[in-house]
Amino acid sequence: MIGKKGTLEKKYYENLNRENLEKKDGFKIFMFHSGISEIKPNYMEHVPMEPLSLLPRGFDYYAGGHIHYIFNREIKDYGNICFPGALFPCKFDEIEKFKHGGFYIYEDGQINRVEIKIVDVASFAFDCQNRTIQQIYENVSNSINMDLQNKIVTLRFEGKLSDGKPSDLDIKSIIRKCYEKGAHFVMKNTYSLSGDEFEEINVKQGSVEEIEKNIIQEHIEQLNANNQMCNPNAQELLILLMNALNKEKDEGEKLTDYEDKIKEESKRALGLIEEFKD
């Protein structure tokens, strides 16, 4: 079962001898490491996946991997196609949605799911649209007023504040209260929380690099207009830092070496490391 970045494993499926595989008699399992377009969930609509037609037909069980969502269905002309999801979810969205991991066992034509539940999960989502910081605190206080002993806690904050900015919300104090109630681990997501700090930015079409430059430039202009003067070289510094943080881990490269490389590139982008030339 081969899995490559960006559906690069597609060629392997295209080169399969389907006729030979489909003619074989007996019980057959096909293992694959790709998402399937026809059965992907709505929240993954922008994730590139492969068409169902790439899989050989007539197998008893199709054991899918790579895509972290839970799916189990018998599909006409194919068979039972399953995606068990993550064995141990670690991303915020996965923990919030699925709570815990698991796997499937196929035996005598029956598919049974085995759940792996190590700790309980308590998920909270707070609608901050047109609300004040004080109103959010009250909502949070009422919501987490429960037993959180030995639970993983997820805190999601969404919406645009009626006044102030996201940094005015003391998330650390909220997390601390969760730990005081016995939480095993607390995760937060404020990606969709906004305030009046920035105005809406209209993004023009173009290459990824052009879009990034336009967004950075418009934010800098807004900050300058609000008398929050930026470094005159802010745009250049941010682009250099983004490029440094965007470097991928090379095949066979140790994680510690990769992390050191990212740190060094980031310091160099920020001018914390001098370049010496002969």
Backbone torsions as a table, in degrees:
resi	resn	phi	psi	omega
1	MET	NA	110.4	-174.7
2	ILE	-106.4	133.2	176.3
3	GLY	-127.4	125.1	179.5
4	LYS	-125.1	157.1	-178.0
5	LYS	-65.0	140.8	172.6
6	GLY	64.0	36.0	178.4
7	THR	58.3	28.6	-179.8
8	LEU	-69.5	-11.1	178.8
9	GLU	-77.9	-0.1	-175.5
10	LYS	-54.7	-38.5	-178.4
11	LYS	-60.1	-32.9	179.4
12	TYR	-63.0	-41.1	179.3
13	TYR	-68.5	-39.2	-178.8
14	GLU	-65.8	-27.6	-177.9
15	ASN	-91.0	1.8	178.7
16	LEU	-65.5	144.2	172.7
17	ASN	-85.8	82.0	-173.8
18	ARG	-60.2	-42.6	-177.0
19	GLU	-58.6	-43.8	-179.4
20	ASN	-67.0	-42.4	-179.7
21	LEU	-66.3	-40.7	-176.5
22	GLU	-73.7	-23.6	-179.5
23	LYS	-83.7	-17.7	-178.4
24	LYS	-62.7	137.0	179.1
25	ASP	-89.1	169.6	175.9
26	GLY	91.7	179.9	-179.3
27	PHE	-72.2	130.3	-175.1
28	LYS	-132.1	134.5	175.2
29	ILE	-118.8	133.0	176.4
30	PHE	-116.4	119.9	178.9
31	MET	-100.6	134.3	-179.3
32	PHE	-145.3	159.4	-173.3
33	HIS	-129.3	58.8	-178.6
34	SER	-151.0	152.9	172.0
35	GLY	-79.4	154.6	-179.9
36	ILE	-113.8	123.6	-174.0
37	SER	-56.9	-42.9	-173.5
38	GLU	-68.6	-17.8	-175.6
39	ILE	-123.6	12.9	-178.8
40	LYS	-75.6	146.7	-179.2
41	PRO	-71.7	160.2	-177.5
42	ASN	-59.1	-36.4	-177.3
43	TYR	-72.6	-3.9	175.9
44	MET	-113.5	23.6	-174.1
45	GLU	-61.2	-26.3	-178.8
46	HIS	-94.2	0.6	179.7
47	VAL	-84.9	123.9	179.6
48	PRO	-66.2	131.5	179.5
49	MET	-139.0	172.5	-176.3
50	GLU	-98.3	152.3	176.7
51	PRO	-72.7	151.3	179.9
52	LEU	-58.9	-29.4	-176.3
53	SER	-63.8	-15.5	178.5
54	LEU	-72.8	-19.6	-179.0
55	LEU	-86.3	142.5	175.5
56	PRO	-67.1	147.5	-177.1
57	ARG	-87.5	164.7	168.9
58	GLY	79.6	17.7	176.3
59	PHE	-88.5	153.8	-179.8
60	ASP	-74.6	-35.3	-174.1
61	TYR	-146.5	130.2	177.5
62	TYR	-112.5	109.7	-177.3
63	ALA	-94.5	102.5	-177.0
64	GLY	-92.7	155.0	178.1
65	GLY	-145.0	-174.5	176.3
66	HIS	82.2	-55.2	-178.4
67	ILE	-81.4	125.3	-174.5
68	HIS	-89.7	72.4	168.6
69	TYR	-145.7	156.5	-173.6
70	ILE	-95.8	122.6	-176.1
71	PHE	-147.5	137.5	178.7
72	ASN	-154.0	108.0	-179.0
73	ARG	-155.8	146.0	174.3
74	GLU	-89.7	125.6	-176.5
75	ILE	-113.1	133.3	-176.6
76	LYS	-54.7	138.4	179.4
77	ASP	72.8	-4.9	178.7
78	TYR	-118.2	-87.2	-177.7
79	GLY	159.3	-156.8	179.5
80	ASN	-78.8	115.7	178.3
81	ILE	-106.8	125.5	-175.9
82	CYS	-129.8	140.9	167.7
83	PHE	-124.9	116.1	-175.6
84	PRO	-79.6	-10.4	-174.5
85	GLY	78.5	-172.5	-179.2
86	ALA	-70.5	140.6	177.2
87	LEU	-67.2	-42.8	175.0
88	PHE	-134.2	94.4	-179.6
89	PRO	-56.3	138.7	179.7
90	CYS	-130.4	-18.7	178.1
91	LYS	-81.4	151.1	-177.7
92	PHE	-54.4	-52.4	-176.4
93	ASP	-59.5	-40.0	-177.9
94	GLU	-69.1	-42.2	179.2
95	ILE	-66.0	-42.0	-179.8
96	GLU	-63.0	-41.7	-173.9
97	LYS	-82.8	-47.2	-171.8
98	PHE	-101.9	-16.5	179.0
99	LYS	71.6	-49.7	179.4
100	HIS	-153.0	173.9	-175.6
101	GLY	-96.9	-172.1	179.4
102	GLY	174.9	-177.5	178.6
103	PHE	-152.0	167.7	-179.3
104	TYR	-106.8	146.6	170.4
105	ILE	-121.3	124.6	178.6
106	TYR	-104.2	119.8	-177.3
107	GLU	-148.2	125.6	178.1
108	ASP	52.3	43.6	176.8
109	GLY	78.8	-0.3	-179.3
110	GLN	-109.7	139.6	177.8
111	ILE	-112.2	121.5	179.3
112	ASN	-121.7	138.4	179.1
113	ARG	-97.7	134.2	176.9
114	VAL	-109.4	116.2	-178.6
115	GLU	-83.6	140.1	175.5
116	ILE	-110.4	96.8	-175.6
117	LYS	-112.7	103.4	-179.0
118	ILE	-90.9	-48.0	175.9
119	VAL	-136.5	157.7	176.4
120	ASP	-75.4	158.6	178.8
121	VAL	-123.6	132.5	174.5
122	ALA	-116.8	117.0	-176.4
123	SER	-110.6	134.6	179.7
124	PHE	-127.9	133.3	176.5
125	ALA	-123.2	125.3	-175.7
126	PHE	-113.0	121.0	177.9
127	ASP	-82.8	109.8	-176.3
128	CYS	-100.8	7.6	-176.6
129	GLN	-60.9	122.9	177.8
130	ASN	56.3	32.2	178.5
131	ARG	-115.6	152.0	177.8
132	THR	-83.9	165.9	177.6
133	ILE	-59.0	-42.2	-178.9
134	GLN	-63.4	-40.4	178.6
135	GLN	-63.8	-36.9	179.0
136	ILE	-67.9	-43.1	177.6
137	TYR	-57.6	-42.7	-179.8
138	GLU	-64.4	-41.6	178.8
139	ASN	-63.5	-45.0	179.7
140	VAL	-63.2	-45.3	-178.1
141	SER	-59.4	-42.4	179.3
142	ASN	-68.8	-36.6	-175.1
143	SER	-72.3	-41.7	-175.8
144	ILE	-89.9	9.4	178.0
145	ASN	-78.6	69.0	-176.6
146	MET	-155.7	174.4	179.4
147	ASP	-76.8	115.8	178.2
148	LEU	-110.6	14.8	-175.5
149	GLN	-54.7	121.9	176.2
150	ASN	58.1	33.6	178.5
151	LYS	-113.0	148.6	167.8
152	ILE	-82.2	128.7	-176.8
153	VAL	-113.4	128.7	174.4
154	THR	-111.7	133.5	-179.3
155	LEU	-121.3	114.8	179.0
156	ARG	-113.0	128.3	178.4
157	PHE	-118.4	124.5	-177.0
158	GLU	-134.9	151.1	175.0
159	GLY	111.5	171.1	179.8
160	LYS	-103.5	125.8	-179.1
161	LEU	-63.6	148.8	178.1
162	SER	-71.0	-28.2	173.7
163	ASP	-155.2	162.9	-179.4
164	GLY	80.1	-169.3	-178.4
165	LYS	-132.9	161.8	-176.7
166	PRO	-53.9	-34.7	-178.6
167	SER	-66.7	-15.2	177.1
168	ASP	-72.4	-20.7	179.3
169	LEU	-82.9	116.7	-176.5
170	ASP	-79.6	83.0	-178.1
171	ILE	-64.5	-35.0	-177.8
172	LYS	-60.0	-39.4	180.0
173	SER	-68.3	-34.0	177.8
174	ILE	-66.9	-43.5	178.7
175	ILE	-63.6	-40.7	-179.9
176	ARG	-61.1	-39.2	178.9
177	LYS	-64.6	-35.9	178.0
178	CYS	-64.4	-41.8	178.4
179	TYR	-67.1	-35.2	177.8
180	GLU	-64.0	-25.7	177.8
181	LYS	-89.5	9.1	172.9
182	GLY	95.6	11.4	-179.1
183	ALA	-57.7	140.8	177.9
184	HIS	-75.6	-42.5	178.8
185	PHE	-158.8	143.1	-177.4
186	VAL	-121.6	132.7	177.8
187	MET	-122.6	144.4	179.6
188	LYS	-126.0	155.1	175.5
189	ASN	-141.4	112.0	179.2
190	THR	-118.5	20.4	-175.4
191	TYR	-58.1	-37.2	-176.7
192	SER	-100.1	17.2	177.0
193	LEU	-95.9	129.3	-177.8
194	SER	-141.2	169.3	178.4
195	GLY	-143.1	-156.4	-179.4
196	ASP	-90.1	10.8	-175.4
197	GLU	-64.0	-38.4	178.9
198	PHE	-127.4	143.3	173.8
199	GLU	-83.2	165.6	178.5
200	GLU	-62.1	138.9	-179.2
201	ILE	-113.5	127.7	177.2
202	ASN	-88.3	118.4	-177.0
203	VAL	-92.8	123.8	178.0
204	LYS	-83.5	155.3	178.6
205	GLN	-72.3	154.3	179.3
206	GLY	159.5	-169.0	178.3
207	SER	-71.3	165.7	178.9
208	VAL	-57.7	-42.5	-179.1
209	GLU	-63.4	-41.1	179.8
210	GLU	-66.3	-41.3	179.1
211	ILE	-63.9	-43.7	179.3
212	GLU	-60.8	-44.2	179.8
213	LYS	-62.6	-41.9	-179.5
214	ASN	-64.3	-43.1	180.0
215	ILE	-63.6	-45.6	179.7
216	ILE	-61.4	-45.7	-177.5
217	GLN	-62.6	-41.9	-178.5
218	GLU	-68.6	-36.5	175.9
219	HIS	-65.3	-41.1	179.0
220	ILE	-62.4	-41.6	179.1
221	GLU	-63.5	-38.3	178.5
222	GLN	-66.2	-42.1	178.8
223	LEU	-62.8	-43.2	179.6
224	ASN	-64.2	-37.0	-180.0
225	ALA	-67.2	-27.3	178.6
226	ASN	-93.5	17.8	178.1
227	ASN	63.8	24.8	172.6
228	GLN	-105.6	75.6	-169.6
229	MET	-62.3	133.5	180.0
230	CYS	-98.6	161.0	171.6
231	ASN	-56.3	132.9	-178.8
232	PRO	-58.4	-22.5	179.4
233	ASN	-102.2	20.6	-174.0
234	ALA	-58.7	-42.6	-177.3
235	GLN	-63.2	-45.8	-179.4
236	GLU	-63.4	-42.1	-179.9
237	LEU	-63.8	-42.6	-179.0
238	LEU	-65.3	-40.0	179.3
239	ILE	-65.7	-42.0	177.8
240	LEU	-62.7	-41.0	-179.7
241	LEU	-67.9	-41.0	178.1
242	MET	-62.0	-41.1	178.7
243	ASN	-65.5	-37.3	179.7
244	ALA	-66.5	-43.1	-178.9
245	LEU	-74.0	-16.1	-176.7
246	ASN	-89.7	-1.5	-178.9
247	LYS	-66.3	136.3	-177.6
248	GLU	-91.2	157.6	177.9
249	LYS	-75.4	126.6	179.9
250	ASP	-72.2	151.7	178.6
251	GLU	-61.1	127.5	179.7
252	GLY	84.2	-4.6	-178.5
253	GLU	-76.7	134.3	178.9
254	LYS	-68.0	147.2	-178.8
255	LEU	-60.4	-41.1	-179.9
256	THR	-64.0	-39.1	178.1
257	ASP	-66.3	-39.2	178.6
258	TYR	-63.4	-44.3	179.7
259	GLU	-64.2	-41.0	177.9
260	ASP	-62.6	-38.5	179.9
261	LYS	-64.2	-44.5	179.4
262	ILE	-62.5	-43.6	179.7
263	LYS	-62.3	-43.9	-178.5
264	GLU	-65.7	-42.8	179.4
265	GLU	-64.8	-38.4	179.6
266	SER	-66.4	-43.1	178.1
267	LYS	-63.6	-38.6	179.2
268	ARG	-65.7	-40.0	179.5
269	ALA	-64.1	-35.0	-179.2
270	LEU	-86.0	0.5	178.3
271	GLY	78.6	18.8	-179.8
272	LEU	-87.5	-8.6	175.6
273	ILE	-124.4	124.8	-179.5
274	GLU	-82.1	140.2	176.5
275	GLU	-90.3	124.3	178.9
276	PHE	-103.1	127.6	-179.5
277	LYS	-120.3	143.9	177.9
278	ASP	-72.6	NA	NA
